[in-house]
Amino acid sequence: MHPLRRLQNLLAPPVSPNHGTILAIGTDLRIATSSGLLSVPRAVTDATVYRVGDSVVLSNGVVVGRRNGTPTVYVL
């Protein structure tokens, strides 16, 4: 790897994904994100009923809630 790329990897904090899709539900939620598969434990205080295929919002590796819609992308 190029030395500058190594330095960039050391300086840049790892970016956690901010949304994903639920693949499996059990004691924890399996979520597919752009960075790969995550296994997130369910919060005890979260009363939301999730279904497979739901899009969810993540914050610091914790499911915050459902994603209400897809963002609008403008191409210039």
N, C-alpha and C positions, 0 to 999 in steps of 0.2 A: 504494500500500500504506500502511496505517496506520503512523504512526511507532513505536508500541509494538510492532507486529508486526516491523518492521525491527530494532528493538533486540533482541527475542527471538531473531531469526535470527542476529544477530551474537554473542550471548552463548551460545547453546546449541550445544554441539559436535555435529557431524553424527553421527547414529547409524548405525552399520553394521549390516546385517542379520545375524542369528545363525543362520539356517537357510535352505535353499532346495532346489530340485529341479533335477537335472541335465537339460538339454535336448539338449546335443550334447557329444561327446567327440572331441578331436583332440589337437593339441599343448597346448591349454589346454581347460579345462572351461567350458562355457557354462551358467550357473546362473540360474534364474528365482527372484527373491526378491520380497518385498513392496515393496521399494524400486525394483525394476526388474531389468534383465538385467545380470549380471556376467560378465566373462570372466576366469577365474582360471587362472594357469599351474599346471601339475601340479608338485608337489614331486618332486625326484629321489629322495628317500628314502622316498616313499610307495609301498608295494607293494600297496595296496588296489586291487582290480579294480572300477571303478565301471561302472554300466550306466545307460543313459538311463532316467529316471524315478526313480532313487534319490534319497531325501531325505538331504541332507548337512548337517553342522554347520559353520558358518564362525566364524572368530575372526580379527579384524583383516584381513579380506579373504583369508584363507588357509583352504583346506579342511582341517579337522581330522580328519574321519572321517564315517562313516555316522550318520544319526539313527536311533536304535533304536526310537522310537515317537512317537506324537503325545501331546502333553501333555494331561492331563485338565483340562477346563474346567468349573468349577462355576458355575451360574447361581443367584443368590440373589434 
